[in-house]
């Protein structure tokens, strides 16, 4: 398969189900190459890692959207993402990120371990003999955790799941009008909810992230607060759901590795890093150059060039990971690019890691007969990779 055919396959349902043969063909062609209306695609771990940290690259922001989609703000699902940290560049990104990081602290995340453990045990106890792991566990856990962090009452959490799921289509390069309409409705409903929650926390602050963000010291505008609360909900749930589903499928289809983690839960951090590397919940991210960018081998991109970094290809680069298609938690120094890097490194990465590190060993130890109960189904997504259903039996 030549690199152009391989790249085109990623935009087909079959290619999205298993993009890794295409990534191999693309990477073998060149670390970076130009295709599809002049966009550049970057494939290797070394180059992706460097470019993610390069301050001369920027994300598409509101000004870009104004140029190619003048009425994008009318879709509130799109607006909530574009106006959040995901769609902001310095100096606004620096200011908002600093405020968010000051509230979304390592201490606050570490303090969630007991909350996560309690929710995991409750969900495991409630699992029936046969279940779809995605709907019974992989969706409710991250929604419950991020809602607890934000201070959303437990009774409201089931309502959030569908809205968050509908909104994530905004992150995909291909979507239908029906999906975009659902994203708009979800964005409006989530904004309405968080407007109410912000007002409530201003009147009566609590020990939660929303109260910290609306505090006088954050310096965020009302629109910034709103967009980033929606982002924290959506990003905090979607990638972790995919990480949990993918991780459990990898373990249950490899009984020897599952047995190792069951007998030694302290191995969980290494297992989670290898899951992230082996089948990343986020497969690509895009940037624009602001100055000439040297990609090596005599390739220099002009300012304004579009650069798509194939995170899934970088994570299986044989130059960085020998025998990259083998699942091996014993690899030394696993450094997946699954959560990005640099100024836009995922703020919620520590929380996603912690949820998986707690959940996967407990699933295996509390349910020693846990097994797959039929073939899983993949979501038809290019950017956000995961399962729509994962049938299990608890034995």
Wavefront OBJ file of the C-alpha trace (Angstrom):
o trace
v 0.000 0.000 0.000
v 1.529 3.350 -1.037
v 1.400 6.291 1.367
v -1.360 8.196 -0.464
v -3.631 5.131 -0.549
v -2.820 4.500 3.111
v -3.662 8.074 4.071
v -6.944 7.969 2.135
v -7.872 4.722 3.917
v -7.982 6.557 7.247
v -11.049 8.378 5.939
v -12.894 5.080 5.325
v -14.736 3.059 7.964
v -12.509 0.024 7.339
v -9.327 2.061 7.683
v -10.529 3.654 10.908
v -11.266 0.262 12.448
v -7.577 -0.626 12.171
v -5.434 2.338 11.122
v -2.099 0.791 12.082
v -1.215 -0.863 8.735
v -1.882 2.511 7.100
v 0.300 4.270 9.671
v 3.142 1.853 8.901
v 2.911 2.598 5.170
v 2.697 6.346 5.752
v 5.625 6.389 8.202
v 7.771 4.266 5.891
v 7.324 6.885 3.170
v 8.642 9.852 5.162
v 8.692 11.435 8.640
v 6.617 14.256 7.098
v 4.964 14.696 3.710
v 2.432 16.915 1.964
v -0.974 15.661 0.753
v -4.712 16.447 0.789
v -4.935 20.100 -0.274
v -1.387 20.899 0.792
v -1.621 19.770 4.421
v 1.471 18.264 6.002
v 1.292 14.952 7.870
v 3.870 14.044 10.521
v 4.389 10.390 11.383
v 7.419 9.705 13.619
v 7.693 9.808 17.399
v 10.736 12.097 17.387
v 9.228 14.690 15.058
v 5.742 14.638 16.600
v 7.272 15.045 20.073
v 9.374 18.020 18.926
v 6.566 19.781 17.070
v 4.063 19.374 19.915
v 6.469 21.359 22.082
v 7.358 23.979 19.486
v 5.907 27.377 20.529
v 6.019 28.485 16.877
v 3.099 26.169 16.104
v -0.420 27.240 17.012
v -3.902 25.721 17.061
v -6.836 26.803 14.894
v -8.626 29.539 16.838
v -11.664 31.787 16.557
v -10.013 33.974 13.898
v -9.422 30.920 11.688
v -13.015 29.781 12.099
v -14.227 33.270 11.203
v -12.397 32.888 7.890
v -13.856 29.567 6.728
v -17.113 29.336 8.742
v -18.418 32.833 9.548
v -21.432 31.679 11.575
v -19.678 28.944 13.599
v -20.703 30.590 16.873
v -24.324 29.704 16.082
v -23.454 26.059 16.797
v -22.912 26.118 20.535
v -21.196 22.739 20.543
v -18.552 24.087 18.172
v -18.356 27.386 20.046
v -17.774 25.707 23.400
v -14.708 23.894 22.031
v -13.273 26.727 19.902
v -13.575 29.229 22.774
v -11.973 26.838 25.290
v -8.303 26.097 25.923
v -8.371 23.668 22.984
v -8.933 26.514 20.507
v -6.949 29.341 22.087
v -3.415 30.630 21.452
v -1.143 32.893 23.533
v -1.506 35.288 25.170
v -5.101 34.293 26.020
v -4.208 30.588 26.214
v -1.351 31.304 28.624
v -3.580 33.332 30.938
v -6.503 30.882 30.912
v -4.254 27.820 31.203
v -2.521 29.348 34.225
v -5.858 29.922 35.931
v -7.118 26.429 35.097
v -3.863 24.770 36.184
v -3.983 26.637 39.496
v -7.349 25.004 40.239
v -6.835 21.630 38.503
v -3.822 20.834 40.671
v -1.879 17.611 41.220
v -3.004 17.717 44.841
v -6.677 18.017 43.837
v -6.320 15.087 41.396
v -4.475 12.920 43.941
v -7.213 13.702 46.427
v -9.713 12.101 44.024
v -8.225 8.592 44.496
v -10.672 7.654 47.260
v -13.635 9.011 45.245
v -12.481 7.017 42.195
v -11.947 3.838 44.227
v -15.406 4.089 45.785
v -17.090 4.660 42.416
v -15.144 1.798 40.807
v -16.165 -0.655 43.540
v -19.807 0.427 43.352
v -19.890 -0.008 39.565
v -18.198 -3.410 39.756
v -20.612 -4.599 42.424
v -23.544 -3.509 40.268
v -22.339 -5.323 37.118
v -24.725 -8.101 36.009
v -23.497 -11.529 34.882
v -23.486 -10.317 31.268
v -23.032 -6.680 30.394
v -21.773 -4.134 27.903
v -18.706 -2.813 29.677
v -18.876 0.534 27.889
v -22.383 1.458 29.040
v -22.171 -0.250 32.445
v -18.716 0.959 33.503
v -16.499 2.831 31.002
v -18.995 5.690 30.514
v -20.401 6.089 34.055
v -17.033 6.096 35.854
v -15.403 9.096 34.106
v -18.698 10.999 34.091
v -19.077 10.347 37.820
v -15.488 11.361 38.571
v -15.430 14.569 36.525
v -18.859 15.552 37.857
v -17.644 14.986 41.429
v -14.618 17.151 40.655
v -16.780 19.914 39.160
v -19.344 19.704 41.959
v -22.225 18.410 39.833
v -24.842 16.620 41.987
v -24.954 12.843 41.560
v -28.589 12.954 40.416
v -27.599 15.052 37.381
v -24.774 12.807 36.147
v -26.750 10.426 33.890
v -28.080 13.508 32.045
v -24.509 14.590 31.282
v -23.469 11.396 29.532
v -25.547 11.842 26.366
v -24.817 15.561 26.097
v -21.087 14.979 26.398
v -21.213 12.129 23.868
v -23.172 14.274 21.390
v -20.758 17.169 21.705
v -17.542 15.221 21.007
v -18.358 14.904 17.285
v -17.088 18.500 17.059
v -13.564 17.111 17.464
v -13.859 14.920 14.366
v -12.856 16.068 10.847
v -15.841 14.274 9.293
v -19.383 14.529 10.651
v -22.949 14.604 9.381
v -25.351 17.524 9.631
v -27.470 15.475 12.042
v -24.454 14.960 14.318
v -23.604 18.663 14.205
v -27.202 19.547 15.067
v -27.025 17.239 18.092
v -23.737 18.892 19.106
v -25.435 22.292 18.944
v -28.288 21.135 21.179
v -25.833 19.520 23.620
v -23.716 22.683 23.718
v -26.750 24.850 24.492
v -28.005 22.533 27.224
v -24.563 22.226 28.844
v -24.050 26.000 28.734
v -27.420 26.540 30.388
v -26.550 24.041 33.089
v -23.144 25.538 33.839
v -24.532 29.115 33.862
v -26.766 27.935 36.701
v -23.934 26.095 38.475
v -21.598 29.115 38.211
v -24.264 31.401 39.706
v -24.887 28.911 42.498
v -21.181 28.624 43.340
v -20.802 32.402 43.367
v -23.526 32.533 46.009
v -22.383 29.495 47.930
v -18.799 28.282 47.163
v -17.991 24.619 47.773
v -14.796 22.551 47.814
v -14.946 21.797 44.089
v -13.290 22.842 40.839
v -16.197 25.033 39.700
v -15.961 27.106 42.880
v -12.215 27.475 42.385
v -12.653 28.597 38.767
v -15.320 31.197 39.585
v -13.314 32.535 42.522
v -12.188 36.139 42.357
v -8.573 35.150 41.715
v -9.089 33.208 38.486
v -9.352 36.264 36.232
v -11.507 34.377 33.715
v -14.364 36.032 31.841
v -17.801 34.471 32.030
v -17.478 33.112 28.476
v -14.067 31.609 29.258
v -15.371 29.962 32.410
v -18.332 28.521 30.548
v -16.333 27.149 27.606
v -13.687 25.572 29.811
v -16.181 23.943 32.165
v -17.792 22.330 29.101
v -14.314 21.311 27.874
v -13.363 19.767 31.232
v -16.562 17.739 31.228
v -16.287 16.517 27.636
v -12.529 15.938 27.495
v -12.484 14.481 30.996
v -15.038 11.883 30.062
v -14.426 10.927 26.437
v -10.722 10.050 26.442
v -10.949 8.188 29.755
v -13.920 6.150 28.556
v -11.880 5.082 25.529
v -8.828 4.342 27.678
v -10.854 2.090 30.012
v -12.569 0.150 27.212
v -9.406 -0.314 25.173
v -7.418 -1.253 28.262
v -9.844 -3.925 29.406
v -10.103 -5.453 25.918
v -6.299 -5.602 25.637
v -6.014 -7.304 29.026
v -8.835 -9.812 28.599
v -7.525 -10.833 25.178
v -4.092 -11.393 26.764
v -4.785 -13.620 29.808
v -1.125 -13.823 30.853
v -0.844 -10.053 31.120
v -4.198 -9.860 32.917
v -2.954 -12.437 35.436
v 0.192 -10.368 36.064
v -1.778 -7.222 36.805
v -4.282 -9.151 38.930
v -1.487 -10.545 41.105
v 0.439 -7.259 41.305
v -1.709 -4.094 41.057
v 1.456 -2.015 41.566
v 2.173 -2.699 37.882
v -0.821 -0.565 36.915
v 1.097 2.628 35.969
v 3.305 0.737 33.474
v 0.286 -1.114 32.043
v -1.665 2.118 31.578
v 1.243 3.805 29.780
v 1.539 0.858 27.398
v -2.227 0.891 26.753
v -1.948 4.581 25.899
v 0.950 3.864 23.554
v -0.485 0.753 21.941
v -3.912 2.161 21.053
v -4.184 5.857 21.829
v -7.607 7.314 22.761
v -6.669 10.348 20.624
v -5.201 9.533 17.217
v -4.234 12.914 15.758
v -3.948 16.614 16.425
v -3.421 19.608 14.138
v -1.422 22.850 14.241
v -0.427 25.782 12.010
v 3.072 27.186 11.645
v 3.587 30.841 12.590
v 7.226 31.036 11.431
v 9.292 28.862 9.043
v 9.421 25.364 10.607
v 12.405 23.084 9.946
v 11.276 19.448 9.830
v 14.724 18.126 8.956
v 16.011 16.485 5.759
v 15.868 19.895 4.064
v 12.095 20.283 4.596
v 11.157 23.783 5.802
v 7.487 24.718 6.092
v 6.363 28.246 5.308
v 4.385 30.232 7.897
v 0.710 29.305 7.821
v 1.279 25.667 6.827
v -1.238 23.141 8.174
v 0.394 20.302 10.128
v -1.450 17.136 11.214
v 0.449 15.022 13.720
v -0.519 11.352 13.617
v -0.238 10.453 17.303
v -1.221 6.832 16.692
v 1.573 6.447 14.127
v 4.122 8.096 16.426
v 3.207 5.768 19.295
v 4.030 2.735 17.144
v 7.189 4.126 15.557
v 9.729 1.236 15.460
v 12.571 3.750 15.765
v 11.272 4.600 19.249
v 9.622 1.309 20.250
v 11.146 -1.941 18.928
v 8.486 -4.457 17.865
v 5.876 -1.707 18.238
v 2.836 -3.872 17.441
v 3.488 -6.062 20.491
v 1.708 -5.114 23.725
v 4.519 -5.027 26.286
v 4.119 -3.181 29.610
v 7.769 -3.999 30.431
v 9.148 -1.572 27.848
v 11.559 0.885 29.362
v 10.570 4.551 29.487
v 7.231 4.471 27.698
v 6.466 8.037 26.598
v 3.262 8.021 24.539
v 2.216 11.238 22.824
v -1.447 10.373 23.410
v -2.130 13.455 25.538
v -0.241 15.868 23.287
v 2.625 17.977 24.563
v 3.866 21.480 25.206
v 1.466 24.322 26.015
v -1.533 22.238 24.917
v -0.625 19.112 26.899
v -3.904 17.671 28.198
v -4.734 19.235 31.556
v -6.748 16.152 32.548
v -4.072 13.557 31.698
v -3.183 12.822 35.363
v -6.861 12.237 36.194
v -7.383 9.901 33.205
v -4.272 7.930 34.162
v -5.372 7.693 37.800
v -8.838 6.396 36.885
v -7.361 3.641 34.707
v -4.682 2.777 37.275
v -7.364 2.307 39.937
v -10.070 0.690 37.798
v -8.224 -1.974 35.793
v -6.605 -3.852 38.722
v -9.838 -3.711 40.744
v -11.847 -5.115 37.842
v -9.442 -8.049 37.592
v -9.196 -8.736 41.339
v -12.864 -8.267 42.251
v -14.013 -10.227 39.174
v -11.490 -13.085 38.779
v -13.658 -14.760 36.107
v -14.156 -11.585 34.062
v -13.986 -12.410 30.336
v -14.937 -11.101 26.919
v -18.385 -12.263 25.804
v -18.275 -11.746 22.053
v -16.614 -9.374 19.618
v -16.558 -5.689 20.557
v -17.658 -2.941 18.170
v -15.529 0.101 17.405
v -16.912 3.617 17.230
v -16.542 4.939 13.706
v -14.218 7.773 14.635
v -10.880 8.985 13.251
v -9.695 11.269 16.075
v -11.249 9.741 19.213
v -10.602 6.001 19.120
v -12.544 3.558 21.262
v -15.326 0.994 21.452
v -19.066 1.586 21.218
v -19.784 -1.814 22.814
v -17.588 -4.283 24.701
v -19.564 -7.401 25.785
v -18.289 -9.013 28.998
v -19.291 -11.778 31.361
v -18.422 -11.625 35.033
v -18.435 -15.409 35.441
l 1 2 3 4 5 6 7 8 9 10 11 12 13 14 15 16 17 18 19 20 21 22 23 24 25 26 27 28 29 30 31 32 33 34 35 36 37 38 39 40 41 42 43 44 45 46 47 48 49 50 51 52 53 54 55 56 57 58 59 60 61 62 63 64 65 66 67 68 69 70 71 72 73 74 75 76 77 78 79 80 81 82 83 84 85 86 87 88 89 90 91 92 93 94 95 96 97 98 99 100 101 102 103 104 105 106 107 108 109 110 111 112 113 114 115 116 117 118 119 120 121 122 123 124 125 126 127 128 129 130 131 132 133 134 135 136 137 138 139 140 141 142 143 144 145 146 147 148 149 150 151 152 153 154 155 156 157 158 159 160 161 162 163 164 165 166 167 168 169 170 171 172 173 174 175 176 177 178 179 180 181 182 183 184 185 186 187 188 189 190 191 192 193 194 195 196 197 198 199 200 201 202 203 204 205 206 207 208 209 210 211 212 213 214 215 216 217 218 219 220 221 222 223 224 225 226 227 228 229 230 231 232 233 234 235 236 237 238 239 240 241 242 243 244 245 246 247 248 249 250 251 252 253 254 255 256 257 258 259 260 261 262 263 264 265 266 267 268 269 270 271 272 273 274 275 276 277 278 279 280 281 282 283 284 285 286 287 288 289 290 291 292 293 294 295 296 297 298 299 300 301 302 303 304 305 306 307 308 309 310 311 312 313 314 315 316 317 318 319 320 321 322 323 324 325 326 327 328 329 330 331 332 333 334 335 336 337 338 339 340 341 342 343 344 345 346 347 348 349 350 351 352 353 354 355 356 357 358 359 360 361 362 363 364 365 366 367 368 369 370 371 372 373 374 375 376 377 378 379 380 381 382 383 384 385 386 387 388 389 390 391 392 393 394 395
